[in-house]
Amino acid sequence: MSTTTPLSALPPVGRRVRAYFAPVNRAAQQPTIFDPSANGQFPLDAPPAPWIDLGWIENFARKSASKFGELVTGSPATTQFQLRESVDATVSFRFKAWSKLSMALASGSEHMNLIVPAAGGAANGSGSKGIAPVSLAAGSTATFLALAASDAAGFSAGSLVTCDVDYAGQTGYAGSGVSAAYVQSAAAVNNDPDYIRRVSFNVARVASVATTGTTGLALAQPLIAGVPASGMRVQPICGFVDREGGSFFQEWSALFVIAGQQNERILFHYPRLQAMAGSAEGASTLVAPLERIALDASFRALPVTDANDGAQVVCFRSFLPSPVTLV
């Protein structure tokens, strides 16, 4: 038999806040739900799929914007009941690192890949017409893109690639794994066969290139859409671009974790977040004249229905007590 003598609970003390994001299926209106009862104590460096670790953030601030009213009856008038007139919440913070996903989340609008340009293409602010894509061969996985040897030779270790299907006139949400844009009409995107690859989140850095044996590209990270689907093709990209403007809103599920020093844990789960401000950056001096440039982000929470009781909610706050303290 084992026994323990619990200690009195102390105020939670955390060093930093860690951010995780997961895709929302926009077409099906289905967010990624985090279950704290099943996964609340996951290792911070290994979140459960499909959550993506975006590292430590700073200036984390969340605010309830819900409004309350009261029902007044009688003479003299007396408050008999309270009621909730509206449900709303916002959250803001600063990404310490720049990446495709952190840029997209902070921008609020379409986020594009800068496809390596074709010779003679007309200059354009979000990137000009790209070089031709190459087709995948059999045997591709989420971390290896099988290509013909001659096609693989056109890439180099350390380069970036985007892997997705051709645009073929479809309308609605576009992008494999993540709803990256909304296409109103083929004319709006110039019927460009590269358009989906231009907005796709299915991107990765090339770790190595094999031009003999099993030829293709080994990726330094798995593709967000998993094993490539039939018809996907690959193009090299040189970076990313977002814009101030446009009508599309990014929407993601979010999870913020504060790990306490006594092994307690506070979790904030927002099933649906949309950016409520355009692109913004903040600079802080390191050692003059060096400055660190970080991405400022602010979001509005949108509602989901809790399956346990049908309530409309915008955020779940969970607390997992320390195993050695009273509750």
C-alpha positions as a printed Julia matrix, in Angstrom:
327×3 Matrix{Float64}:
   0.0    0.0     0.0
   1.26   3.46   -0.86
   0.18   6.68    0.8
   0.74  10.36    0.15
   0.28  13.44    2.26
  -0.99  16.22   -0.01
   0.37  19.71    0.45
  -1.67  22.89    0.52
  -2.15  24.25   -2.97
   0.1   27.13   -3.94
  -0.51  29.79   -6.61
   0.37  28.41  -10.06
   3.74  29.68  -11.22
   4.5   29.35  -14.94
   7.43  30.55  -16.97
   5.82  31.07  -20.38
   2.8   30.28  -22.55
   3.06  27.73  -25.35
   0.83  27.86  -28.43
  -0.55  25.04  -30.55
  -2.82  25.29  -33.58
  -4.82  22.81  -35.65
  -6.83  23.14  -38.88
 -10.55  23.85  -39.07
 -12.46  22.05  -41.82
 -14.18  25.13  -43.2
 -16.36  23.28  -45.7
 -17.76  20.99  -42.99
 -17.6   23.71  -40.3
 -15.69  21.26  -38.11
 -12.94  22.54  -35.77
 -10.29  20.4   -34.09
 -11.46  19.64  -30.55
  -8.94  19.2   -27.75
 -10.06  16.88  -24.94
  -8.24  17.81  -21.71
  -9.5   14.68  -19.96
  -7.74  12.46  -22.5
  -4.73  14.55  -23.56
  -4.29  17.27  -20.96
  -0.86  16.08  -19.83
   0.68  15.58  -23.27
   4.46  16.24  -23.57
   4.84  19.88  -24.58
   7.29  18.97  -27.35
   4.99  16.27  -28.8
   1.37  17.48  -29.07
  -1.28  14.98  -30.19
  -2.11  14.99  -33.9
  -3.14  17.15  -35.67
  -1.95  19.91  -33.32
   1.06  21.92  -34.52
   3.54  23.32  -32.03
   4.27  27.02  -32.64
   6.52  27.36  -29.63
   6.57  29.88  -26.8
   4.63  33.11  -27.17
   4.63  36.34  -25.19
   2.25  39.14  -24.2
  -0.56  36.59  -23.95
  -3.81  38.34  -23.05
  -7.32  36.95  -23.21
 -10.51  38.86  -22.61
 -14.14  37.93  -22.17
 -16.31  40.33  -24.14
 -19.58  38.61  -23.19
 -22.36  40.93  -22.04
 -24.75  40.3   -19.16
 -28.19  41.72  -18.51
 -30.84  41.38  -15.86
 -34.56  40.74  -15.7
 -36.21  43.35  -13.49
 -39.77  42.99  -12.21
 -42.02  44.35   -9.47
 -42.49  47.71   -7.79
 -40.07  48.79   -6.7
 -38.15  47.19   -9.55
 -35.96  44.36   -8.34
 -33.51  42.23  -10.26
 -34.9   38.71  -10.29
 -32.67  36.97  -12.81
 -29.48  37.49  -14.74
 -29.18  36.6   -18.38
 -26.39  36.42  -20.92
 -27.07  38.9   -23.72
 -24.1   37.97  -25.92
 -21.1   35.65  -25.95
 -17.79  36.97  -27.22
 -14.1   36.62  -26.42
 -10.78  37.84  -27.79
  -7.19  36.75  -27.36
  -3.94  38.45  -28.34
  -0.25  37.63  -28.09
   3.06  37.9   -29.92
   4.69  35.11  -31.94
   8.4   35.03  -31.16
   9.3   33.11  -34.33
   8.37  33.69  -37.98
   7.08  30.73  -39.99
   4.49  30.15  -42.66
   1.84  29.32  -40.07
   2.63  32.14  -37.64
   2.61  34.66  -40.53
  -0.71  33.31  -41.8
  -2.32  33.38  -38.37
  -1.17  36.94  -37.71
  -2.17  38.27  -41.13
  -5.83  37.26  -41.17
  -6.11  36.99  -44.94
  -4.84  34.64  -47.66
  -1.24  33.61  -47.1
   0.72  32.67  -50.22
   3.83  30.77  -51.19
   6.37  32.58  -53.35
   6.81  30.03  -56.13
  10.2   30.27  -57.8
   9.4   32.45  -60.85
   9.54  31.37  -64.45
  11.81  33.29  -66.8
  10.2   36.36  -68.29
   7.2   36.42  -65.97
   5.48  39.74  -65.27
   6.35  41.2   -61.86
   3.59  40.9   -59.26
   3.37  41.81  -55.57
   2.37  38.33  -54.41
   4.71  36.54  -56.79
   4.78  36.07  -60.53
   4.02  32.97  -62.59
   6.05  30.05  -61.3
   8.25  27.5   -63.0
   6.53  24.29  -64.06
   5.65  21.77  -61.33
   6.87  18.17  -61.42
   4.76  15.07  -60.89
   5.08  12.64  -58.0
   6.05   9.03  -58.53
   4.72   6.0   -56.68
   5.96   5.54  -53.13
   5.59   9.07  -51.77
   4.94   9.52  -48.06
   4.36  12.47  -45.75
   8.14  12.82  -45.37
   9.39  11.63  -48.77
   8.36  12.89  -52.19
   9.2   10.27  -54.8
  10.27  11.9   -58.07
  11.94  10.86  -61.31
  15.72  11.28  -61.01
  15.73  14.09  -63.58
  13.02  15.97  -61.64
  14.7   15.43  -58.27
  17.92  16.92  -59.66
  16.13  20.26  -60.01
  15.87  20.61  -56.2
  18.54  21.07  -53.57
  18.89  20.25  -49.88
  17.67  23.17  -47.77
  15.21  24.44  -50.36
  11.45  24.81  -49.79
   8.69  23.03  -51.7
   4.92  23.14  -51.98
   3.01  19.97  -52.85
  -0.64  20.05  -53.87
  -3.08  19.4   -56.7
  -3.55  21.48  -59.83
  -6.29  24.07  -59.87
  -8.87  22.83  -62.38
 -11.71  25.3   -62.16
 -13.12  24.24  -58.79
 -14.74  26.81  -56.52
 -15.03  26.98  -52.75
 -12.32  26.32  -50.18
  -8.94  25.42  -51.66
  -5.92  23.67  -50.2
  -5.11  20.15  -49.0
  -5.15  19.61  -45.25
  -5.99  23.26  -44.55
  -8.6   25.58  -46.06
  -6.11  28.13  -47.35
  -8.34  30.32  -49.54
 -11.85  30.58  -50.95
 -12.23  30.67  -54.75
 -15.26  32.54  -56.04
 -14.68  31.7   -59.69
 -12.02  30.37  -62.02
 -11.73  33.82  -63.61
 -10.9   35.36  -60.23
  -7.71  33.28  -60.05
  -6.96  33.53  -63.78
  -7.6   29.8   -64.17
  -4.04  29.39  -62.93
  -3.19  25.68  -62.53
  -0.65  26.63  -59.83
  -3.11  28.59  -57.69
  -3.74  25.88  -55.08
  -0.01  25.3   -54.67
   0.41  29.05  -54.33
  -1.87  29.19  -51.27
  -1.34  25.66  -49.91
  -0.1   24.96  -46.38
   1.26  21.63  -47.62
   4.85  22.88  -47.61
   8.15  21.63  -46.2
  11.9   22.11  -46.28
  13.97  19.59  -48.23
  16.42  17.71  -46.0
  18.18  15.78  -48.77
  17.88  14.91  -52.44
  18.34  11.42  -53.87
  19.04  11.08  -57.6
  20.03   7.39  -57.49
  18.27   4.37  -56.03
  14.92   5.48  -54.63
  14.92   8.96  -56.12
  13.13  11.95  -54.63
  13.12  14.48  -51.82
  13.45  13.63  -48.13
  11.62  16.29  -46.12
  12.74  17.79  -42.82
   9.16  17.79  -41.55
   5.98  15.89  -42.49
   3.48  17.48  -44.82
   0.45  18.87  -43.0
  -1.91  16.96  -45.35
  -0.12  13.64  -44.76
   0.58  11.15  -47.53
   0.28  12.96  -50.9
  -2.94  12.28  -52.76
  -3.1   11.25  -56.39
  -2.6   14.19  -58.72
  -0.46  16.28  -56.38
   2.56  17.94  -57.94
   5.61  19.7   -56.53
   7.03  23.18  -57.05
   9.98  24.96  -55.42
   9.22  28.05  -53.36
  11.53  30.71  -51.99
   9.42  32.14  -49.17
   5.99  33.39  -48.16
   3.87  36.51  -48.6
   0.72  37.87  -46.97
  -1.25  40.97  -47.81
  -3.15  43.76  -46.12
  -6.57  43.33  -47.67
  -8.64  40.61  -49.27
 -11.92  39.08  -48.14
 -10.74  35.71  -46.77
 -10.39  35.08  -43.03
  -8.0   32.46  -41.69
  -9.7   30.21  -39.15
  -7.85  27.8   -36.85
  -8.36  25.87  -33.64
  -5.99  26.99  -30.88
  -4.64  25.63  -27.61
  -2.54  27.64  -25.14
  -0.75  25.89  -22.29
   0.81  27.23  -19.08
   2.85  24.53  -17.36
   3.24  25.18  -13.64
   6.34  24.53  -11.6
   4.51  22.0    -9.4
   3.4   20.0   -12.47
   0.0   21.64  -12.53
  -1.23  22.79  -15.93
  -3.6   25.49  -17.2
  -5.02  25.06  -20.69
  -7.06  27.48  -22.82
  -8.78  25.84  -25.79
 -10.36  28.02  -28.48
 -12.0   25.71  -31.05
 -12.43  28.54  -33.58
 -10.26  31.64  -33.88
 -10.27  34.24  -36.64
  -7.83  37.14  -36.84
  -9.41  40.47  -35.93
  -6.56  42.72  -37.11
  -4.25  42.96  -40.09
  -0.52  42.32  -40.23
   1.5   43.97  -37.48
   5.01  43.58  -36.09
   6.71  44.68  -32.92
  10.4   45.42  -32.38
  12.33  45.1   -29.13
  15.95  46.08  -28.68
  18.38  43.26  -27.92
  21.76  44.96  -27.97
  21.72  48.19  -29.94
  21.52  48.39  -32.88
  20.11  44.83  -32.98
  16.34  44.5   -32.68
  14.14  41.43  -32.49
  11.14  41.58  -34.82
   8.1   39.61  -33.66
   4.6   39.07  -35.05
   1.68  40.63  -33.19
  -1.58  38.71  -33.45
  -5.11  39.25  -32.15
  -8.13  37.02  -32.62
 -11.86  36.8   -32.06
 -13.26  33.51  -30.79
 -16.25  32.01  -32.64
 -18.75  29.6   -31.04
 -19.07  25.82  -30.99
 -21.67  23.6   -29.37
 -20.57  21.58  -26.34
 -21.82  18.04  -26.9
 -22.27  17.49  -23.15
 -25.16  19.95  -22.77
 -25.68  21.81  -26.05
 -24.29  25.13  -24.74
 -22.82  27.63  -27.2
 -19.28  28.41  -26.01
 -16.18  30.12  -27.37
 -13.44  28.92  -25.01
 -12.69  26.06  -22.62
 -10.38  26.8   -19.67
  -9.04  23.7   -17.93
  -6.94  23.29  -14.8
  -5.09  20.07  -14.03
  -3.96  20.28  -10.39
  -0.53  19.29   -9.16
  -0.42  15.62   -8.11
   0.93  16.6    -4.67
  -1.52  19.35   -3.63
  -4.96  19.46   -2.09
  -7.91  20.29   -4.34
